[in-house]
Amino acid sequence: MKNFIQRVNHYFLERYPLLWNTRLYWMLISCALVHGCFYLFGYYTFRNTELFKRYNAPELFIENGALLLSIVISVLILVVWLLVLFRNNVFKNFYPTRKRHLFGSFFIYFLVFAVATTFYISYIAGYKQFVAQHYPTSWLKTKREQANLAAAFLPFSMDAYTINNKRYPAPFDTLYCETDERNIDFSKPYLTRDKDEYQFYSIGKKVIRQLDAAPADEREINRELLADSLLTIYYKDAVADVSGLVNTVPSFYNYSRRHFGGDITRYPGEEAPAYDEEGRWRDINKNVYDLLQRNRPEEIKKLLSGFLEFSRVFKISTNLTASRWFELMYHPQDFKVTYFISNSSVEAFSPNPSDTAVATAVAVDAATAVAGGDSDPYYIKHKINYCFDAYDLSRLFTGIERVLDFSVFDLIIYVAIWVAFALACILFAFRITNLRLLLFSGITAAVIGILIALIILMLGLANGREGEKTIAYLVFVVGTMILLGSVPIFRLRRKSIQGILINISLVGIVPYFLLILLIISLHQRDYYHSMSANGYSGSRDTILEVLGVYWNYVLLALGFLFMMVYTAVIRRWRALPEW
């Protein structure tokens, strides 16, 4: 093995001395192996499905120590690499060094730091691949829709089954139900249940200018802001008599909630739904209504048993059985709700009850319901000793969705790029100068920053929009002076001072370019502000808003271009006499 390594090193020394000097080939091979290990580590992480429910899945690499492990391994690899790298420095020993070799060195530093500090990205890629293979978006969408349909028969409270939830069929899809007795007109048709009243209204709407909108009154239902400063106001119009169409007994026919995933869910890779939450409620109510209207016992049993089997696979706690659940919910005359269960785990609730124990537990559950604020007599009478942990199932769906929807390109990849670029700049500055000049460069940059901050405070520049531009221009002028001062056309200063300016320029060039984009954006914002006063209604995006996340790639390209050009400055500085 030792002879093989020596032969490889000798081969690169004779043909590609830059690669030999930086040991790039060994770094890429070793980092590729570590990346592969982290990928496999991540791939097998979510075989334990409990992790979906216990952690915020996209940040799992922080919670379970994968990030810390990757940092430790990165540090070890980079320390060994730097020890080998520092054995010789062609540039400092006055060997002939071309500009492209200098730039090649910088690029290799960047590449090494990029591959040696991003092992956690391979870990994320591994568990995303596993989830995408085993729980793809189509699977998630199907299972969630099935779960939301089956959830109609998991009555945890009275609220989801009262008549005001009904959205289907007509005319309930176009009506609004008022439940506040202070806003009910008792001289017109209304429905009652125990102490509750329900009055249905047709819905009217009007579009007005936002400036003309009056404060909401008791007739207003909702308001929606449109384009061009217009406002749509929905209001209660006329009372509708529905007494001959429905009764007020809690029924599964009234269910229109979406228990798993909220009222509007955007699945990974899909656009947001085109309809509003009322449309979503109506769809769910229609699905439940159609299922009950078909009244096929085998279809309902299949839905319930499939849901429980799915829950068992993912360790969702419940003491329901498919046969007992079907027996409780199946009342084909009107499908009224004749039972209520608890939304909790079995461990937090009670052991599996027997049928004889149910009656005994009802009194205890009723007392608990009253203490918890749910004192409806119908609820108390029909509360039984069964439970299902819907919170746990909701966390499962949310965890899977977050993994599918999570992308390293949202933030992590950009952080990794700039960390690698910054480390490469610092190492490059050290390699072309020395540790003393690098330390003095850091101290000089800190002193300049403190002086700028004192000037801003003393002159009171940080006030309003003009203050932002003044500060930006002040930093820009100082940065430009440093950048021009690093060019070796002025021979009236010491070489060490110019070396300090070169180091600051190398490390600060990307922030300098970002500052230029920010100044342009500030001027654009002021221009659009002045134009809006004259009625301008066109696009108001600044250059940073137009670029979006792509400003990272633009600045990275500018940074590499600057390094390529700046190598000529570095070579001229190195040729200066030591005085």
C-alpha positions, 0 to 999 in steps of 0.5 A: 500500500505504501509503494502504491501511494508513493507511485501515485504521488510520484506520477502527479509530481512529474505531470501535475505538480499543483495537484501533487502539492495540494494532494487534491486527488487523495482529498477527493478520494477520502472525502468521497468515501466519507460522503458515501458513509454519511449518505448510507447513515442518512438513508437508513435513519428513517427506517425508524418511523418514530423519528418523523414524529419526534423531531423536526425532520429537516433539522434531524442532523442537528438533533441526533448528532450527525452535524457534530460528527461531520464537523469533527470528521471535517476538522480531522481531515482538514488538519491532516491536509493542512499539515501536508500542504504547509510542507512547502510553498512554491510561491513563497520560495520564489519558484516560477509561478504563473497566474493560472497556477495561483488561481488554480491553487485558490480554486483547489482550496475552495474545492477541498473546503467544499467537499470536506465540510459538507458531509451533513449534506450527503446525510440529508440527501440519504434520508431524503432519498429513502423517504422519496422511495418509500413514502413518495408524494403520491403515497403521502397524498393518498394516505392523507386523504384516506386518513381524513375520510376515516377521521370523520368517524373519530369523534373527539368533540361535538363541534365537528358534527353539529349542523353548522359544519354542513357544506353539502349537498345544495343548498348548504354549499351556498349558505352561511350558518350563524350560531351566535345568539346575539346575531340571530333574528328569532322572528325568522326560521331557525333551528335549536339543539339543547341550548344552541341555535342555528340560523342559515343565511344566503351569502351576498358579496360586494366589491368596493375600494379598500379606502371606502371600506367601513368597519365590520358589522354583525352582517359581515362574514368575511372580506378578501383583499383583491388587486388594485386596492379593491376589497370583496366583502361577504355578508349575510343576505336573507334568512333561508328556511332549512327546517325541512331538510335537516335536523340538529342531531349531531351526524356524520353527514355534517363532518367537513373538517380536515384533521390531518394536514390543515384545511389547505395542504400544498403537497411537495412539488405541487402548487397551492390549491386554487380554491379557498378553505370553504371549497376544501371543507365542501370537498371533505363534506361531499366525500363523507356524504357520498360514502354514507349515501352509498351505504356499502358496509364492506366499503366502510369496513375496508376504510376503517380496517385499512386506516387502523392497519396503517396506524398499527404499522406506524405505531399510532396508539389506539385501543380501537378494533375495526369490528368494534369501530364499525359497530359503533359508527354504523347506524344507516338510518341517519348516521348520527353520532352515538359515541365520542372517544378521546384524542390521546395515546393508550398509555395516557388514557387507560388500558384496553377496556372491555365492554363491561368496563365501558359503562363504569368508565362513562361516569369518570369520563363525563366528569373529566369532560365537564372539568375540561369545559366540554359540558354538552349533555349529549357529549357527556352521555355518549362519551366512551372509553376508547382513544386514538392518538390523532396528534401522533398521526398528524405529526407523522404526516407533517414529518414526512411532508417536511422531509419531502419538501425540504431542500438543501438549496433553500439555505444549507447549500448557500451557507456551505458555499460561502463557508468554503469560499471564506475559508479558501480566501483566508488560506489563500491570503495566508499562503501568499503572505504569512501569519503575521500579516494575516493577523494584522489584516484582521486587526486592521479590518476590525479597527476600520469597522469600529471607526466607521461605526463611531463616525455613524454614531457621532454624525447621526447617519443611521436615520431613515432611508437617506441614512441607509444610503449614506452608510452604504456609500461610506462603507463603499468609499472605504472599501474602494480605497482599500482595494485601490491601495492594494494595487502595487502602482504606488511605491511610496509605502512599505510592502507589509502595508500593501500585503495587509491591504491585499489580504483585506481585499481578498477576504472582503471582495464578495461583501464589496460586490454585495454592497454594490448590489445593495446600493443599486437596490436602495436607489431603485427603491427610492425611484419606485417610491417617487414614481408611485406618488405619480401613479406608477403601478408597474414592477417594483422589484429591485435588482436583489429581488429580481435575482432572488437566491441566484445572487449567491451564484452571481457573487460567487462567479464575480468572486472567482473572476476577481481572483483570476484577475487579481493574481497579477496584482499578487505576483507584482506585490511578491516581486517588490523589494522587502522594505 
